[in-house]
């Protein structure tokens, strides 16, 4: 009886010994098997990719619109600045003209009889000096009808000294640099560029402002 019990105990121990590693392995396998594995749906992945693509396209579109808006704003700002500068320049010019007119109103003015002439000896009866047309003051007008931006006029030096700066109504700013045999008293001869221009001017009574 004791022997039988011993044998049964021994068999039971062997059985438990055999089953124990298998049980642990099963538990380990169960543990591994219970881990969650995330598997994405291919359709969902495509949908997300399409959504990301749309978002990127929208972001690029917004960036372009923002850049265009910035360029437009800068262009408008430049145009506004240019318009303001132009307006300011016009205002300054207007003020300058107003001031010039005001200055003339305080300066001496006289009425002169005016005619016009050219540098061509055939038209005015003068002569050339070594092929050059010279005024009574010695200024060479062969290729010009101005002196330092002013028109040239011939005067009677006893009335208007040579070098006098004047403003001739209808003619502009001028300077007395020439004389003439027929220029006596309050007569002024205006140097022009052509015979036609001289004929068109004719003989006029104008206001001369002395500067």
TAUR-V734521 format. One record per residue. SS is DSSP state (@ for helix, = for strand, . for the rest). PSI is psi in whole degrees, 0 to 359 (999 if undefined). OMEGA is omega in whole degrees, -180 to 180 (999 if undefined). Layout:
# TAUR-V734521
[[SS;PSI;OMEGA] [SS;PSI;OMEGA]]
This chain:
# TAUR-V734521
[[.;311;178] [@;322;-179] [@;320;180] [@;318;179] [@;320;180] [@;317;180] [@;319;179] [@;319;179] [@;319;-179] [@;318;179] [@;318;180] [@;319;179] [@;319;179] [@;321;-180] [@;318;179] [@;320;180] [@;323;-180] [@;320;-175] [@;335;-174] [@;309;179] [@;323;-180] [@;322;179] [@;317;178] [@;319;179] [@;321;-180] [@;320;179] [@;319;179] [@;318;179] [@;322;178] [@;319;179] [@;317;180] [@;319;-178] [@;337;-178] [.;352;177] [.;139;-178] [.;130;176] [.;121;-178] [.;117;178] [.;116;-178] [.;147;178] [.;127;180] [@;322;179] [@;321;179] [@;322;178] [@;318;178] [@;320;180] [@;317;179] [@;319;179] [@;318;178] [@;321;179] [@;317;178] [@;320;179] [@;317;178] [@;319;179] [@;319;178] [@;318;178] [@;319;179] [@;321;179] [@;319;178] [@;319;180] [@;314;179] [@;323;178] [@;318;178] [@;316;179] [@;320;179] [@;319;179] [@;318;179] [@;319;179] [@;321;179] [@;316;179] [@;318;180] [@;316;180] [@;319;179] [@;320;179] [@;318;178] [@;322;179] [@;318;178] [@;317;180] [@;320;179] [@;317;180] [@;319;179] [@;320;179] [@;318;179] [@;320;178] [@;319;178] [@;317;180] [@;318;180] [@;319;179] [@;320;178] [@;321;179] [@;317;178] [@;318;179] [@;318;179] [@;317;178] [@;323;179] [@;317;178] [@;318;179] [@;318;179] [@;320;179] [@;318;178] [@;321;179] [@;320;179] [@;318;-180] [@;326;-178] [@;339;179] [.;357;-179] [.;167;-179] [.;132;177] [=;144;178] [=;157;177] [=;128;180] [=;150;169] [=;129;-175] [=;148;172] [=;182;-179] [=;151;-180] [=;167;177] [.;178;179] [.;358;-178] [.;120;-179] [@;331;-180] [@;335;-177] [@;331;-174] [@;359;177] [.;8;179] [.;184;178] [.;159;180] [.;156;178] [=;105;-175] [.;39;178] [.;4;-178] [=;146;176] [.;118;-177] [=;146;175] [.;173;179] [.;337;179] [.;359;178] [.;7;-179] [.;132;-177] [=;116;180] [.;27;180] [.;318;-176] [.;20;-180] [.;159;175] [.;15;-180] [=;162;176] [=;112;-179] [.;42;176] [.;356;-180] [=;149;174] [=;159;-177] [=;137;178] [=;152;176] [=;138;-174] [.;172;170] [.;112;-175] [.;338;179] [.;342;178] [.;314;180] [.;108;-180] [.;145;176] [.;139;-178] [.;353;180] [.;135;178] [=;134;-178] [=;168;171] [=;120;-177] [=;123;-180] [.;127;179] [.;355;-178] [.;319;177] [=;191;179] [=;137;-176] [=;172;178] [=;139;-179] [=;108;-179] [=;0;-175] [=;164;176] [.;178;178] [.;152;-178] [.;329;-178] [.;0;-178] [.;101;-180] [.;136;179] [.;218;-175] [.;60;174] [=;141;-179] [=;130;179] [=;128;-174] [=;127;180] [=;124;180] [.;175;-173] [.;344;-177] [.;161;178] [@;322;180] [@;317;179] [@;323;179] [@;318;179] [@;321;-180] [@;326;178] [@;316;178] [.;226;179] [.;121;-175] [=;149;170] [=;118;-177] [=;163;178] [=;130;179] [=;125;179] [=;128;-179] [=;133;-178] [.;999;999]]
